[in-house]
């Protein structure tokens, strides 16, 4: 079984895949965390204030840093940026019904978005190859939207791409999508679980050679997985990510047990939501993350409100990358978020 993400990670670490080890990954991550910290406190008013009396040399220093939160992003997002507005190529605004009610704005440079395209290119190799045709049922009309970035990643892979956009949920639109999938001989779909499950209920009579699907952007229930798998007889992969992470974070491998993290770009922690202390592998807690390679708007120890754990055993695919268990339904959050995205 090809370890595509490990090969990609080793390349980003500047080493041969045979040299890749957990020790090498963690040494790299600490180095990149220190670089991110220095970059942030030197260029962002928010981080300069938050960490003005802090130093960062060791892992212990890192774990003493205060967390950042969605509330910080809503109230001081502009102060979290580290580059002039002229270098920002995309801003994503997310409405929230949390305590402040203020929208969150996430800022990306062109280089930040290139990181996501690169992850999508290599991550999708775990479930498709150049012979496949993939329909994207995610926002994709705007440059830099998740579907647009995914389209670019898949085109680099050499696969066929059908960028449809977000279904509107009507029967007419569902029929249109299914006819298009049949016409284009779609072998893979990338979509929200609820939408793909709804399509699966109407798929009888259509000749669609589906082999794999990738579910993203929502909690994936067992019922949705079962319905989709039964309808098309395909393998069901999952992706976990959020806008603040650069849209991509972790993806299933063919073993389909947990999602491998893109550890060259993100450092993840599983913490006790009450104490903030790190939890051992296998124990569920809140996901927090630190970006390692972002320049426009880096995040340091950002609390997501999502619920997961690191799977304690090595994956049978042979990958050295950590795996997240199924991510919970953001049950720690007081409000839901909705991105202002269109097709």
HELIX and SHEET records of a PDB file:
HELIX    1   1 UNK A    4  UNK A   13  1                                  10    
HELIX    2   2 UNK A   17  UNK A   19  5                                   3    
HELIX    3   3 UNK A   22  UNK A   43  1                                  22    
HELIX    4   4 UNK A   45  UNK A   50  1                                   6    
HELIX    5   5 UNK A   59  UNK A   63  1                                   5    
HELIX    6   6 UNK A   70  UNK A   80  1                                  11    
HELIX    7   7 UNK A   85  UNK A   87  5                                   3    
HELIX    8   8 UNK A  110  UNK A  123  1                                  14    
HELIX    9   9 UNK A  124  UNK A  126  5                                   3    
HELIX   10  10 UNK A  146  UNK A  157  1                                  12    
HELIX   11  11 UNK A  171  UNK A  183  1                                  13    
HELIX   12  12 UNK A  193  UNK A  201  1                                   9    
HELIX   13  13 UNK A  222  UNK A  232  1                                  11    
HELIX   14  14 UNK A  243  UNK A  245  5                                   3    
SHEET    1   A 3 UNK A 104  UNK A 109  0                                        
SHEET    2   A 3 UNK A  88  UNK A  96 -1                                        
SHEET    3   A 3 UNK A 337  UNK A 339 -1                                        
SHEET    1   B 8 UNK A 160  UNK A 163  0                                        
SHEET    2   B 8 UNK A 133  UNK A 137  1                                        
SHEET    3   B 8 UNK A 188  UNK A 191  1                                        
SHEET    4   B 8 UNK A 212  UNK A 215  1                                        
SHEET    5   B 8 UNK A 235  UNK A 240  1                                        
SHEET    6   B 8 UNK A 250  UNK A 252 -1                                        
SHEET    7   B 8 UNK A 259  UNK A 261 -1                                        
SHEET    8   B 8 UNK A 323  UNK A 324 -1                                        
SHEET    1   C 3 UNK A 266  UNK A 271  0                                        
SHEET    2   C 3 UNK A 285  UNK A 291 -1                                        
SHEET    3   C 3 UNK A 302  UNK A 308 -1                                        
END                                                                             
